[in-house]
């Protein structure tokens, strides 16, 4: 997994609450058996004017000029700014895969759906929870200043404007932080405890054999 | 002495599965049952192979193909080549690694993963149950700790039989009293979400209790637990009682003989202790619940059949107001329209929420002796599994539906998420027994109204939403 330490980027504001995983990557594009290639269909129903189907040449499709991510000022953004309950709905990891494939490495929102939040960490992507007021302020600034950029520093657990005038702290669980900073593979970490798992399993099999 | 402290059901399930803990509380949690389907597993098996790893315990795996499978013309196989690739990948992975049970496409026991687990007795009280699917919360009806996981975690469970996770908060939702006539488990679930909101349970595991929950069948409890994720909580659960034990007795993978006796004695302990502390408690009086219909694009945008489409102008919170306005544009609805004046184009009775035998009986009871309204283009009944389908046919329910002009289909997830050919066309309006009314969920531009099976059937015969209590 690619480590996440710090990131400075243009901020793309997506001003909607309850953005669900079906909106992030519509289900007709989930039929791939790979982890990559979902980016061109990120927010498909909002991003394009036609109805998206697998196998289309996305470069030739009509873009919805009103959709925020299609505006040139947000091109190349690696930070997505969103409203409450971002990533609600299904457990599909295709949602963070699509965001990553489109270049996003971090999402800032007042709250996230649990499974999406978890899936981000598994893919080297940082979900940052700020207060409703802080997020509101960032929305105003992103709208007011073309080229508005933020720095997210995971080590210091801060989100800061590039001039350093605004600095917001955020929480992150120590274990998740450690894994993300170092790009650690969860499975290898867990398998270091294989003996403990085996012992637990053996005991369980004796106590509740019907579970096996 | 932990035994001296009154514990919640969630505490008991959590404590009994912790292999070890990190200093920040992150735990290695042992997983008893791993349910697998074709959409969220191929990348996990691929990752396993690339890392040179093997599944830790294939005996924990119960697998089926459900999301992509067609619901008609099974003799033709799967026409859509991209769907077929995923189903073929699952076939190949099951052939290579094996499983406790695999019900491939076309098998008489194939069906929606959250229907086949319980009906085969592969979901047992006290288990941790995971699946790469958010509606895994369904299995909590059996006093399991059951929750959806992403594909990286599917790979983690395959490789280690464990998950790295932290304990959630415990929330109690008590539905007191007796559910009124014409109301079902689905109405309870939607009423709860209407009350606490789609993020009301975020960070929590919800336990359901109260007389109205206790009076539900296992099918009804599964419906309530299934919709838990729509309230933002990953896991929902109900403590064991006679209903649980009666349901499990004689199921193919349930224990038998002396093991059954031992298991039942243990299962009887799987409920919250008197006086156990919850982080949050919500009380709902069942008598206040009426048949529910959603009007918007999240399940919290819900009202009763005698209600009206709300007016955004009356909402003070600007973000909520904007969300309502956007939802009404998408849904093609005008504020203050009576819910019973909303005409529909399609009916979908099915999904992991409402495709079990009790759901089909409730829908058939409404449809019997009536006919689909002419303005309803398609009314589709999709049983949750091959076994549900066979049982329904034995009871003659299929003939009740077809005589009324409803279509009787093969089992699968179908139009709940429209990954197969069953979908809404842009602008079409559907009375659906599924769980999500998100934009585009049932087809690009499709408009979904979530209801109970009886309410969906009633809308199908009336051509618009109608109070099922007045049809009876």
Interface residues (C-beta under 8 A of the other chain):
Chain A: X16 X17 X18 X20 X22 X23 X26 X27 X28 X30 X31 X32 X33 X34 X35 X45 X51 X52 X54 X83 X84 X85 X88 X89 X90 X91 X92 X93 X96 X111 X113 X114 X115 X118 X119 X122 X123 X173 X174 X175 X176 X186 X187 X189 X190 X191 X193 X194 X196 X197 X200 X201 X204 X208 X209 X210 X211 X212
Chain B: X19 X20 X22 X23 X24 X26 X28 X30 X32 X39 X40 X42 X43 X46 X51 X53 X56 X57 X59 X68 X80 X82 X83 X85 X86 X89 X124 X126 X127 X132 X133 X134 X136 X148 X149 X150 X151 X152 X153 X155 X156 X159 X160 X161 X162 X164 X165 X166 X168 X198 X199 X202 X203 X232 X233 X234 X254 X255 X259 X260 X262 X263 X266 X298 X319 X320 X323 X326 X417 X418 X419 X426 X436 X438 X439 X440 X441 X444 X445
